Amino acid sequence: MTVPLALLGLLDREPSYGYDLKRAYDTYFGRGKPLPFGQVYSTLGRLARDGKVTAGQSEPGDGPDRKRYAITPLGRQEVEVWLTEPVAAEPFLQTVLFTKVVLALILGHDAQGYLDAQRATHMRRMRELSEIKRGGALVDTLLADHALFHVEADLRWIEVTTARLGALAETVRGA
């Protein structure tokens, strides 16, 4: 997810202070990886520079002075266009998993051992995600489902690659 577009989308809902934006981002999108405050304010600065948000006057608060940010028509247009564009279904044909297997074979390392270790890591992740689904709110459950489907696809790929490892080794060593 792109942080600038997420922040613009949150601002399209209502003008907000930076810390409110961070809290909303973390609530909806930051599962396991909260957005650093510095990134919020540097992103807001770039959005303001590019005419996509405006920053209100500094207001005194409990801590440092704060500014309320609002989306501009240009920012709103960017969010609307972004929301209508489908995400690429297959952005990369060469994944990290594939690259590691091929390099292991080229270098004479244990590609099967790597695939076995990766399978075990994916299985642990599936258990973690299943636990999230059991006790999570709807948002957490949907995010866990999305991640589970990706992990399951990787596991299927690992099985197919394991079955074809000998042929792949011949192919990459002969190239």
RODO-101943 format. One record per residue: residue in one letter; x, y, z of N, C-alpha, C in turn. Coordinates in steps of 0.02 Angstrom, whole numbers. Layout:
% RODO-101943
<code:a neast:X nnorth:Y nup:Z caeast:X canorth:Y caup:Z ceast:X cnorth:Y cup:Z>
...
END
This chain:
% RODO-101943
<code:m neast:43 nnorth:-59 nup:0 caeast:0 canorth:0 caup:0 ceast:45 cnorth:61 cup:0>
<code:t neast:24 nnorth:112 nup:-35 caeast:62 canorth:173 caup:-35 ceast:37 cnorth:217 cup:22>
<code:v neast:82 nnorth:237 nup:63 caeast:65 canorth:279 caup:121 ceast:35 cnorth:346 cup:99>
<code:p neast:64 nnorth:381 nup:49 caeast:34 canorth:445 caup:31 ceast:-40 cnorth:439 cup:11>
<code:l neast:-56 nnorth:388 nup:-29 caeast:-126 canorth:381 caup:-50 ceast:-171 cnorth:361 cup:7>
<code:a neast:-146 nnorth:320 nup:53 caeast:-186 canorth:302 caup:111 ceast:-200 cnorth:364 cup:154>
<code:l neast:-149 nnorth:406 nup:164 caeast:-160 canorth:466 caup:204 ceast:-208 cnorth:514 cup:168>
<code:l neast:-201 nnorth:520 nup:102 caeast:-248 canorth:562 caup:64 ceast:-319 cnorth:536 cup:72>
<code:g neast:-327 nnorth:470 nup:68 caeast:-394 canorth:440 caup:76 ceast:-423 cnorth:454 cup:145>
<code:l neast:-381 nnorth:450 nup:196 caeast:-405 canorth:465 caup:263 ceast:-423 cnorth:538 cup:270>
<code:l neast:-385 nnorth:582 nup:238 caeast:-401 canorth:653 caup:239 ceast:-464 cnorth:670 cup:199>
<code:d neast:-478 nnorth:629 nup:148 caeast:-539 canorth:640 caup:109 ceast:-601 cnorth:630 cup:151>
<code:r neast:-594 nnorth:589 nup:203 caeast:-649 canorth:577 caup:250 ceast:-662 cnorth:640 cup:292>
<code:e neast:-607 nnorth:669 nup:319 caeast:-613 canorth:730 caup:359 ceast:-543 cnorth:759 cup:372>
<code:p neast:-538 nnorth:825 nup:380 caeast:-473 canorth:854 caup:398 ceast:-450 cnorth:826 cup:465>
<code:s neast:-384 nnorth:817 nup:472 caeast:-358 canorth:784 caup:532 ceast:-290 cnorth:809 cup:550>
<code:y neast:-272 nnorth:801 nup:613 caeast:-204 canorth:813 caup:637 ceast:-160 cnorth:753 cup:618>
<code:g neast:-96 nnorth:764 nup:616 caeast:-50 canorth:710 caup:598 ceast:-56 cnorth:650 cup:643>
<code:y neast:-62 nnorth:661 nup:709 caeast:-66 canorth:603 caup:754 ceast:-131 cnorth:566 cup:745>
<code:d neast:-185 nnorth:601 nup:726 caeast:-248 canorth:566 caup:712 ceast:-243 cnorth:524 cup:649>
<code:l neast:-206 nnorth:550 nup:599 caeast:-195 canorth:512 caup:538 ceast:-155 cnorth:449 cup:552>
<code:k neast:-103 nnorth:456 nup:594 caeast:-62 canorth:398 caup:611 ceast:-105 cnorth:346 cup:647>
<code:r neast:-146 nnorth:367 nup:693 caeast:-188 canorth:320 caup:730 ceast:-237 cnorth:285 cup:683>
<code:a neast:-267 nnorth:321 nup:637 caeast:-314 canorth:290 caup:589 ceast:-277 cnorth:243 cup:542>
<code:y neast:-219 nnorth:264 nup:518 caeast:-179 canorth:220 caup:474 ceast:-162 cnorth:155 cup:511>
<code:d neast:-136 nnorth:161 nup:571 caeast:-117 canorth:102 caup:609 ceast:-176 cnorth:57 cup:623>
<code:t neast:-235 nnorth:86 nup:635 caeast:-295 canorth:47 caup:649 ceast:-316 cnorth:7 cup:588>
<code:y neast:-315 nnorth:38 nup:529 caeast:-340 canorth:4 caup:470 ceast:-286 cnorth:-33 cup:430>
<code:f neast:-226 nnorth:-6 nup:427 caeast:-176 canorth:-32 caup:381 ceast:-111 cnorth:-53 cup:413>
<code:g neast:-99 nnorth:-36 nup:475 caeast:-33 canorth:-46 caup:505 ceast:-25 cnorth:-109 cup:545>
<code:r neast:-67 nnorth:-159 nup:533 caeast:-62 canorth:-221 caup:571 ceast:8 cnorth:-248 cup:568>
<code:g neast:41 nnorth:-252 nup:625 caeast:108 canorth:-279 caup:627 ceast:162 cnorth:-231 cup:606>
<code:k neast:144 nnorth:-174 nup:577 caeast:194 canorth:-126 caup:555 ceast:165 cnorth:-55 cup:560>
<code:p neast:165 nnorth:-28 nup:621 caeast:137 canorth:40 caup:628 ceast:179 cnorth:91 cup:590>
<code:l neast:146 nnorth:143 nup:569 caeast:178 canorth:196 caup:531 ceast:216 cnorth:242 cup:579>
<code:p neast:281 nnorth:252 nup:567 caeast:318 canorth:298 caup:611 ceast:293 cnorth:370 cup:605>
<code:f neast:294 nnorth:407 nup:661 caeast:271 canorth:476 caup:659 ceast:310 cnorth:517 cup:608>
<code:g neast:375 nnorth:506 nup:605 caeast:417 canorth:543 caup:557 ceast:394 cnorth:534 cup:486>
<code:q neast:373 nnorth:473 nup:469 caeast:349 canorth:459 caup:401 ceast:283 cnorth:495 cup:388>
<code:v neast:240 nnorth:499 nup:438 caeast:177 canorth:534 caup:431 ceast:190 cnorth:607 cup:412>
<code:y neast:233 nnorth:640 nup:451 caeast:244 canorth:711 caup:441 ceast:285 cnorth:725 cup:378>
<code:s neast:332 nnorth:682 nup:362 caeast:370 canorth:694 caup:300 ceast:325 cnorth:683 cup:239>
<code:t neast:280 nnorth:634 nup:243 caeast:233 canorth:622 caup:188 ceast:185 cnorth:681 cup:182>
<code:l neast:159 nnorth:705 nup:238 caeast:114 canorth:763 caup:236 ceast:150 cnorth:824 cup:207>
<code:g neast:213 nnorth:832 nup:223 caeast:252 canorth:887 caup:196 ceast:257 cnorth:883 cup:120>
<code:r neast:270 nnorth:823 nup:94 caeast:275 canorth:815 caup:21 ceast:207 cnorth:825 cup:-12>
<code:l neast:154 nnorth:800 nup:20 caeast:87 canorth:809 caup:-7 ceast:68 cnorth:883 cup:-9>
<code:a neast:88 nnorth:920 nup:43 caeast:74 canorth:992 caup:44 ceast:115 cnorth:1028 cup:-11>
<code:r neast:178 nnorth:1008 nup:-17 caeast:221 canorth:1038 caup:-69 ceast:191 cnorth:1027 cup:-139>
<code:d neast:161 nnorth:967 nup:-149 caeast:133 canorth:950 caup:-215 ceast:62 cnorth:975 cup:-225>
<code:g neast:35 nnorth:1011 nup:-175 caeast:-31 canorth:1041 caup:-182 ceast:-89 cnorth:992 cup:-171>
<code:k neast:-75 nnorth:936 nup:-138 caeast:-128 canorth:886 caup:-128 ceast:-161 cnorth:892 cup:-59>
<code:v neast:-127 nnorth:925 nup:-12 caeast:-156 canorth:940 caup:53 ceast:-137 cnorth:1011 cup:72>
<code:t neast:-175 nnorth:1039 nup:118 caeast:-156 canorth:1103 caup:147 ceast:-149 cnorth:1093 cup:222>
<code:a neast:-104 nnorth:1131 nup:251 caeast:-94 canorth:1128 caup:323 ceast:-122 cnorth:1192 cup:353>
<code:g neast:-163 nnorth:1184 nup:403 caeast:-191 canorth:1242 caup:437 ceast:-139 cnorth:1276 cup:480>
<code:q neast:-160 nnorth:1329 nup:514 caeast:-115 canorth:1365 caup:559 ceast:-98 cnorth:1321 cup:619>
<code:s neast:-39 nnorth:1332 nup:646 caeast:-19 canorth:1295 caup:706 ceast:-67 cnorth:1312 cup:763>
<code:e neast:-87 nnorth:1260 nup:799 caeast:-132 canorth:1269 caup:856 ceast:-99 cnorth:1241 cup:918>
<code:p neast:-106 nnorth:1274 nup:975 caeast:-78 canorth:1245 caup:1036 ceast:-117 cnorth:1183 cup:1057>
<code:g neast:-81 nnorth:1136 nup:1086 caeast:-113 canorth:1075 caup:1110 ceast:-81 cnorth:1054 cup:1175>
<code:d neast:-92 nnorth:992 nup:1195 caeast:-62 canorth:965 caup:1256 ceast:14 cnorth:960 cup:1249>
<code:g neast:37 nnorth:947 nup:1189 caeast:108 canorth:940 caup:1176 ceast:131 cnorth:996 cup:1130>
<code:p neast:171 nnorth:978 nup:1080 caeast:192 canorth:1029 caup:1032 ceast:133 cnorth:1056 cup:992>
<code:d neast:144 nnorth:1115 nup:962 caeast:92 canorth:1144 caup:919 ceast:74 cnorth:1094 cup:864>
<code:r neast:12 nnorth:1096 nup:843 caeast:-11 canorth:1048 caup:793 ceast:-48 cnorth:1084 cup:737>
<code:k neast:-50 nnorth:1050 nup:679 caeast:-84 canorth:1077 caup:620 ceast:-136 cnorth:1027 cup:597>
<code:r neast:-193 nnorth:1054 nup:576 caeast:-245 canorth:1011 caup:547 ceast:-234 cnorth:1013 cup:472>
<code:y neast:-231 nnorth:953 nup:442 caeast:-220 canorth:946 caup:370 ceast:-286 cnorth:932 cup:336>
<code:a neast:-295 nnorth:959 nup:276 caeast:-355 canorth:948 caup:236 ceast:-334 cnorth:931 cup:165>
<code:i neast:-374 nnorth:889 nup:133 caeast:-360 canorth:870 caup:64 ceast:-383 cnorth:926 cup:17>
<code:t neast:-347 nnorth:934 nup:-38 caeast:-365 canorth:984 caup:-89 ceast:-403 cnorth:948 cup:-145>
<code:p neast:-432 nnorth:986 nup:-191 caeast:-465 canorth:954 caup:-248 ceast:-416 cnorth:910 cup:-288>
<code:l neast:-354 nnorth:931 nup:-295 caeast:-304 canorth:891 caup:-330 ceast:-292 cnorth:824 cup:-294>
<code:g neast:-286 nnorth:827 nup:-228 caeast:-277 canorth:766 caup:-189 ceast:-337 cnorth:721 cup:-193>
<code:r neast:-397 nnorth:750 nup:-190 caeast:-459 canorth:711 caup:-195 ceast:-464 cnorth:676 cup:-263>
<code:q neast:-444 nnorth:712 nup:-316 caeast:-445 canorth:682 caup:-382 ceast:-396 cnorth:623 cup:-386>
<code:e neast:-337 nnorth:630 nup:-356 caeast:-288 canorth:576 caup:-357 ceast:-315 cnorth:514 cup:-321>
<code:v neast:-348 nnorth:524 nup:-264 caeast:-378 canorth:467 caup:-227 ceast:-432 cnorth:434 cup:-269>
<code:e neast:-475 nnorth:474 nup:-300 caeast:-530 canorth:445 caup:-340 ceast:-503 cnorth:404 cup:-398>
<code:v neast:-452 nnorth:429 nup:-433 caeast:-423 canorth:392 caup:-488 ceast:-391 cnorth:327 cup:-462>
<code:w neast:-353 nnorth:332 nup:-407 caeast:-319 canorth:274 caup:-378 ceast:-368 cnorth:220 cup:-358>
<code:l neast:-424 nnorth:240 nup:-328 caeast:-473 canorth:192 caup:-305 ceast:-507 cnorth:154 cup:-362>
<code:t neast:-509 nnorth:184 nup:-421 caeast:-542 canorth:151 caup:-478 ceast:-494 cnorth:106 cup:-517>
<code:e neast:-429 nnorth:112 nup:-506 caeast:-380 canorth:72 caup:-544 ceast:-370 cnorth:5 cup:-511>
<code:p neast:-380 nnorth:-50 nup:-548 caeast:-367 canorth:-116 caup:-519 ceast:-293 cnorth:-126 cup:-505>
<code:v neast:-279 nnorth:-166 nup:-454 caeast:-210 canorth:-184 caup:-438 ceast:-189 cnorth:-239 cup:-485>
<code:a neast:-127 nnorth:-237 nup:-508 caeast:-102 canorth:-288 caup:-553 ceast:-107 cnorth:-356 cup:-519>
<code:a neast:-134 nnorth:-405 nup:-555 caeast:-143 canorth:-471 caup:-526 ceast:-76 cnorth:-508 cup:-516>
<code:e neast:-30 nnorth:-497 nup:-560 caeast:35 canorth:-531 caup:-556 ceast:90 cnorth:-480 cup:-570>
<code:p neast:109 nnorth:-442 nup:-520 caeast:156 canorth:-388 caup:-533 ceast:226 cnorth:-412 cup:-551>
<code:f neast:247 nnorth:-468 nup:-525 caeast:315 canorth:-491 caup:-538 ceast:314 cnorth:-565 cup:-558>
<code:l neast:348 nnorth:-581 nup:-612 caeast:352 canorth:-652 caup:-630 ceast:408 cnorth:-686 cup:-593>
<code:q neast:457 nnorth:-648 nup:-569 caeast:513 canorth:-678 caup:-533 ceast:509 cnorth:-656 cup:-460>
<code:t neast:497 nnorth:-704 nup:-416 caeast:490 canorth:-689 caup:-346 ceast:556 cnorth:-703 cup:-309>
<code:v neast:559 nnorth:-682 nup:-247 caeast:617 canorth:-696 caup:-205 ceast:626 cnorth:-771 cup:-197>
<code:l neast:570 nnorth:-807 nup:-187 caeast:574 canorth:-880 caup:-180 ceast:608 cnorth:-911 cup:-241>
<code:f neast:585 nnorth:-893 nup:-299 caeast:613 canorth:-920 caup:-361 ceast:687 cnorth:-902 cup:-367>
<code:t neast:705 nnorth:-840 nup:-354 caeast:774 canorth:-818 caup:-359 ceast:819 cnorth:-858 cup:-313>
<code:k neast:797 nnorth:-869 nup:-251 caeast:838 canorth:-907 caup:-204 ceast:848 cnorth:-980 cup:-226>
<code:v neast:796 nnorth:-1011 nup:-253 caeast:802 canorth:-1080 caup:-276 ceast:851 cnorth:-1084 cup:-334>
<code:v neast:844 nnorth:-1040 nup:-382 caeast:888 canorth:-1041 caup:-440 ceast:960 cnorth:-1028 cup:-419>
<code:l neast:971 nnorth:-978 nup:-377 caeast:1040 canorth:-963 caup:-355 ceast:1068 cnorth:-1021 cup:-314>
<code:a neast:1028 nnorth:-1053 nup:-273 caeast:1052 canorth:-1111 caup:-235 ceast:1075 cnorth:-1165 cup:-283>
<code:l neast:1037 nnorth:-1177 nup:-335 caeast:1056 canorth:-1228 caup:-384 ceast:1119 cnorth:-1208 cup:-422>
<code:i neast:1123 nnorth:-1147 nup:-444 caeast:1181 canorth:-1123 caup:-481 ceast:1245 cnorth:-1128 cup:-438>
<code:l neast:1239 nnorth:-1112 nup:-375 caeast:1297 canorth:-1110 caup:-330 ceast:1311 cnorth:-1178 cup:-298>
<code:g neast:1270 nnorth:-1227 nup:-313 caeast:1281 canorth:-1293 caup:-285 ceast:1260 cnorth:-1300 cup:-212>
<code:h neast:1216 nnorth:-1256 nup:-191 caeast:1191 canorth:-1259 caup:-122 ceast:1131 cnorth:-1306 cup:-120>
<code:d neast:1106 nnorth:-1317 nup:-60 caeast:1051 canorth:-1364 caup:-49 ceast:984 cnorth:-1329 cup:-61>
<code:a neast:961 nnorth:-1330 nup:-124 caeast:897 canorth:-1299 caup:-141 ceast:839 cnorth:-1335 cup:-107>
<code:q neast:843 nnorth:-1401 nup:-102 caeast:790 canorth:-1438 caup:-69 ceast:785 cnorth:-1419 cup:5>
<code:g neast:842 nnorth:-1411 nup:37 caeast:843 canorth:-1389 caup:107 ceast:812 cnorth:-1320 cup:115>
<code:y neast:827 nnorth:-1276 nup:68 caeast:797 canorth:-1209 caup:70 ceast:721 cnorth:-1214 cup:63>
<code:l neast:698 nnorth:-1255 nup:15 caeast:625 canorth:-1263 caup:5 ceast:592 cnorth:-1293 cup:67>
<code:d neast:625 nnorth:-1341 nup:98 caeast:598 canorth:-1371 caup:159 ceast:593 cnorth:-1319 cup:216>
<code:a neast:646 nnorth:-1280 nup:223 caeast:646 canorth:-1228 caup:275 ceast:592 cnorth:-1176 cup:261>
<code:q neast:584 nnorth:-1158 nup:197 caeast:534 canorth:-1108 caup:178 ceast:464 cnorth:-1136 cup:191>
<code:r neast:454 nnorth:-1200 nup:176 caeast:389 canorth:-1232 caup:189 ceast:373 cnorth:-1228 cup:264>
<code:a neast:422 nnorth:-1244 nup:306 caeast:411 canorth:-1242 caup:379 ceast:394 cnorth:-1171 cup:402>
<code:t neast:428 nnorth:-1122 nup:374 caeast:414 canorth:-1052 caup:391 ceast:344 cnorth:-1033 cup:371>
<code:h neast:324 nnorth:-1053 nup:311 caeast:256 canorth:-1038 caup:288 ceast:203 cnorth:-1073 cup:331>
<code:m neast:217 nnorth:-1134 nup:351 caeast:169 canorth:-1170 caup:393 ceast:161 cnorth:-1135 cup:461>
<code:r neast:216 nnorth:-1111 nup:489 caeast:212 canorth:-1072 caup:552 ceast:169 cnorth:-1010 cup:542>
<code:r neast:180 nnorth:-976 nup:486 caeast:142 canorth:-915 caup:472 ceast:67 cnorth:-931 cup:464>
<code:m neast:52 nnorth:-987 nup:433 caeast:-18 canorth:-1007 caup:425 ceast:-51 cnorth:-1018 cup:493>
<code:r neast:-14 nnorth:-1049 nup:539 caeast:-41 canorth:-1059 caup:606 ceast:-53 cnorth:-992 cup:641>
<code:e neast:-6 nnorth:-945 nup:634 caeast:-15 canorth:-879 caup:664 ceast:-76 cnorth:-843 cup:635>
<code:l neast:-83 nnorth:-846 nup:569 caeast:-139 canorth:-813 caup:537 ceast:-205 cnorth:-846 cup:556>
<code:s neast:-205 nnorth:-912 nup:562 caeast:-266 canorth:-947 caup:583 ceast:-286 cnorth:-927 cup:654>
<code:e neast:-238 nnorth:-916 nup:697 caeast:-251 canorth:-893 caup:765 ceast:-281 cnorth:-823 cup:765>
<code:i neast:-255 nnorth:-780 nup:721 caeast:-283 canorth:-712 caup:715 ceast:-356 cnorth:-716 cup:694>
<code:k neast:-371 nnorth:-760 nup:647 caeast:-440 canorth:-768 caup:623 ceast:-486 cnorth:-790 cup:679>
<code:r neast:-462 nnorth:-835 nup:722 caeast:-505 canorth:-861 caup:776 ceast:-526 cnorth:-807 cup:826>
<code:g neast:-481 nnorth:-760 nup:840 caeast:-497 canorth:-711 caup:892 ceast:-502 cnorth:-640 cup:867>
<code:g neast:-499 nnorth:-631 nup:802 caeast:-495 canorth:-563 caup:776 ceast:-561 cnorth:-532 cup:757>
<code:a neast:-559 nnorth:-467 nup:751 caeast:-616 canorth:-429 caup:726 ceast:-620 cnorth:-441 cup:650>
<code:l neast:-672 nnorth:-418 nup:619 caeast:-683 canorth:-429 caup:549 ceast:-625 cnorth:-404 cup:506>
<code:v neast:-599 nnorth:-345 nup:521 caeast:-543 canorth:-318 caup:482 ceast:-483 cnorth:-365 cup:488>
<code:d neast:-467 nnorth:-387 nup:548 caeast:-411 canorth:-432 caup:558 ceast:-422 cnorth:-498 cup:522>
<code:t neast:-483 nnorth:-523 nup:524 caeast:-499 canorth:-587 caup:491 ceast:-490 cnorth:-581 cup:416>
<code:l neast:-514 nnorth:-527 nup:387 caeast:-507 canorth:-518 caup:314 ceast:-434 cnorth:-510 cup:294>
<code:l neast:-395 nnorth:-474 nup:334 caeast:-324 canorth:-467 caup:319 ceast:-288 cnorth:-534 cup:326>
<code:a neast:-307 nnorth:-572 nup:377 caeast:-277 canorth:-639 caup:386 ceast:-295 cnorth:-685 cup:328>
<code:d neast:-358 nnorth:-682 nup:305 caeast:-378 canorth:-723 caup:247 ceast:-335 cnorth:-705 cup:186>
<code:h neast:-326 nnorth:-642 nup:173 caeast:-286 canorth:-620 caup:116 ceast:-216 cnorth:-648 cup:121>
<code:a neast:-186 nnorth:-641 nup:179 caeast:-118 canorth:-667 caup:188 ceast:-116 cnorth:-743 cup:183>
<code:l neast:-166 nnorth:-777 nup:210 caeast:-170 canorth:-850 caup:205 ceast:-172 cnorth:-874 cup:133>
<code:f neast:-211 nnorth:-840 nup:92 caeast:-216 canorth:-861 caup:22 ceast:-148 cnorth:-854 cup:-13>
<code:h neast:-111 nnorth:-802 nup:4 caeast:-44 canorth:-794 caup:-26 ceast:4 cnorth:-848 cup:-1>
<code:v neast:1 nnorth:-862 nup:64 caeast:44 canorth:-914 caup:92 ceast:27 cnorth:-982 cup:61>
<code:e neast:-38 nnorth:-996 nup:53 caeast:-59 canorth:-1058 caup:21 ceast:-33 cnorth:-1063 cup:-50>
<code:a neast:-36 nnorth:-1009 nup:-88 caeast:-10 canorth:-1009 caup:-156 ceast:65 cnorth:-1023 cup:-156>
<code:d neast:101 nnorth:-992 nup:-110 caeast:173 canorth:-1005 caup:-105 ceast:186 cnorth:-1078 cup:-88>
<code:l neast:147 nnorth:-1107 nup:-44 caeast:156 canorth:-1177 caup:-26 ceast:143 cnorth:-1223 cup:-86>
<code:r neast:93 nnorth:-1207 nup:-126 caeast:81 canorth:-1246 caup:-187 ceast:141 cnorth:-1240 cup:-234>
<code:w neast:168 nnorth:-1180 nup:-240 caeast:226 canorth:-1169 caup:-283 ceast:286 cnorth:-1209 cup:-257>
<code:i neast:296 nnorth:-1209 nup:-192 caeast:351 canorth:-1247 caup:-162 ceast:344 cnorth:-1321 cup:-179>
<code:e neast:283 nnorth:-1348 nup:-175 caeast:272 canorth:-1419 caup:-191 ceast:288 cnorth:-1433 cup:-264>
<code:v neast:263 nnorth:-1391 nup:-309 caeast:276 canorth:-1401 caup:-380 ceast:351 cnorth:-1395 cup:-395>
<code:t neast:383 nnorth:-1347 nup:-366 caeast:455 canorth:-1337 caup:-377 ceast:495 cnorth:-1395 cup:-350>
<code:t neast:475 nnorth:-1420 nup:-292 caeast:509 canorth:-1478 caup:-263 ceast:504 cnorth:-1537 cup:-311>
<code:a neast:446 nnorth:-1548 nup:-340 caeast:437 canorth:-1603 caup:-387 ceast:478 cnorth:-1594 cup:-450>
<code:r neast:493 nnorth:-1532 nup:-469 caeast:529 canorth:-1518 caup:-531 ceast:602 cnorth:-1496 cup:-519>
<code:l neast:625 nnorth:-1504 nup:-458 caeast:691 canorth:-1478 caup:-439 ceast:748 cnorth:-1507 cup:-482>
<code:g neast:744 nnorth:-1571 nup:-496 caeast:796 canorth:-1603 caup:-537 ceast:799 cnorth:-1572 cup:-607>
<code:a neast:741 nnorth:-1564 nup:-638 caeast:739 canorth:-1534 caup:-705 ceast:762 cnorth:-1462 cup:-704>
<code:l neast:743 nnorth:-1425 nup:-652 caeast:764 canorth:-1356 caup:-646 ceast:840 cnorth:-1351 cup:-637>
<code:a neast:867 nnorth:-1397 nup:-598 caeast:940 canorth:-1398 caup:-587 ceast:976 cnorth:-1408 cup:-654>
<code:e neast:952 nnorth:-1454 nup:-694 caeast:982 canorth:-1466 caup:-760 ceast:977 cnorth:-1404 cup:-804>
<code:t neast:919 nnorth:-1372 nup:-802 caeast:908 canorth:-1312 caup:-843 ceast:955 cnorth:-1255 cup:-823>
<code:v neast:960 nnorth:-1240 nup:-759 caeast:1000 canorth:-1182 caup:-739 ceast:1075 cnorth:-1196 cup:-742>
<code:r neast:1095 nnorth:-1258 nup:-732 caeast:1166 canorth:-1274 caup:-736 ceast:1189 cnorth:-1279 cup:-808>
<code:g neast:1142 nnorth:-1292 nup:-854 caeast:1159 canorth:-1297 caup:-924 ceast:1157 cnorth:-1230 cup:-960>
<code:a neast:1130 nnorth:-1179 nup:-927 caeast:1123 canorth:-1113 caup:-959 ceast:1188 cnorth:-1075 cup:-964>
END
